Structures are given as structure tokens and as C-alpha cells.
Amino acid sequence: MPIIAIDYDKCSVCGTCITTCPRRLFKDEEGDKISYGDPNSMCIRCGHCVARCPEDAVLFDEMGESFEFEGINNPEKIISFEEMYKFLQAHRSIRQYKKQSVPNEVLQKVFNAMQCAPTGRNMRSESFAVISDNVQLKELSDAIQETLTNDKAWGWLYGERLANLAKEFEIPVYFDAPHLIIVYSQLAMNIEIQNIANIITYGRLAAHSLGLGTCWNGWTQVGIEINPKIMKLARIRAKTFAAFTVGYPDYTLYRTPPRPLKRVKGL
């Protein structure tokens, strides 16, 4: 189990871990000691017991690091809704990139942010890959363009558009972005694409905060679903996946695009 034990030198027997654990792996031993572990149940590595223990008495291993920082209980003091709302309004899907590559240490921050995304049942079954080689990106782009153009269901919609993009971009499917990030999983479950969508959203917003531009690339997903052999060009093996481009934007926004407000039923 990733939760190893309880540090009884620190534990105050407050019982927070008992009520926090979704698997009920913590037990009250006659009111003076809390025990951990149940052979008939399994820790899902949610880490809530670690996060909520006021004494930092829960011992764990192979779960990554746990951090303390000012404002963790009052995130509204870290960033106000007004500032966050402007940040979200300024976020756009970018389809023009500078040729400048993103340094590895900056990309690593994007991946760190994606690790924070929630997943159903905390399965954490997803893997990350980044493709930065222009030759590999071009091969992948060409294969996806050919597949979509020749497909009866998608060719009428994307064939002409991709042909026009090929006149402007060397790697038209990816708009000459310097990097493509793929989030993939071996799980073939409906919830897994939702997990991946959450992860990519975290990554795109993190990239936005770093001065980067991104765009969810549905062509990669559709192309590989039509022709699974394309997956070899991406050098991944997956049953569920999605991808987004990332790089430095090559144009300027002066205002937000108009977005009609949607009605909220029940509000």
C-alpha cells in the first residue's frame, strides 16, 4: 500500500483520516489509537488523508511529494475570481506559432500542472508524451492528412481545408507548432476520455500562464481512430488518447471574441 503507517509520535487521534478515507482504511482502536490497513480493501492513492492530517502523521511512499504553502485553504486569496475570469477570457486556441522551441524546463512545468488534474476513482492510468522532432511531426501530419482526406465520412469536411493549410504550413495538421503533447492510456473506458480532457485542460491553462499558446488537436484523435497504424508514428500504444499543440503564439489579440451567454436552467 502507498500509505505505509501512522507516526504515533505525531498522531493526536483526531479521527480526520477515518472520515476522510473513501475506502475506510483507517480504524479507531478503542478511542486511544488509530490503526491503518485492511487486507480486503485497497488504497486508491487519493492522498486526502495526507492532505487533511493536521499533524502530518500519515506516512506514505511512492506517491510523489506533498507541499504546504500559504493560501492552500483560501485559494481565493491566491487569485481572485475577477483576475481568474480575465485569465480565462484571454485563453484562446492558437493556430499560428513562432518557430522558437519551448525550453524543456518550461514544458516540464506544463506536465507538472497536468499531474494535478483529477481522474475518476483516482485511477492515474494516463501517460504523457511530447513530440518535438520536426521530421516525426511531419510524418504524423502527412499520415493524418492523407487518412482524413481519403475517408468518406471526413474527407468532404477536412480534405480541402487541410490542402489549403498545406500551402501555408510545412506541417499543416499542427500549424507548424514546435511541440505536440499526447496524453494516452491503456484503459478503454468512457470515463477515461473525460480524465484525459481534464488533464489537457490543466496543461493548456498552465501553458497559458507561461506565455505559451495551445490548441486541442482533434485531427490526431480522429486520424488515429480511423487508421490505428498511425499510432506507430507517434510512438505510443494506447486505447484512449488525445493531443494538443504547444508553442509561442505568433499573433496578437486585442480583445476577447464575443461569446453569447447561455441560459442556466434552475438558476
Secondary structure, DSSP 4 states (H G I P E B T S, - for coil): --EEEE-TTT-----HHHHH-TT--EEEETTTEEEE--TTS------HHHHH-TT--EEE-SS------TTTT-HHHHS-HHHHHHHHHT--B---B-SPPPPHHHHHHHHHHHTTS--GGG---EEEEEE--HHHHHHHHHHHHHHHHH-TTTHHHHHHHHHHHHHH-SSGGGTT-SEEEEEEES---HHHHHHHHHHHHHHHHHHHHTT-EEEE-HHHHHHHHH-GGGHHHHT---SEEEEEEEE-B-S---SPPP-PPPP-TT-
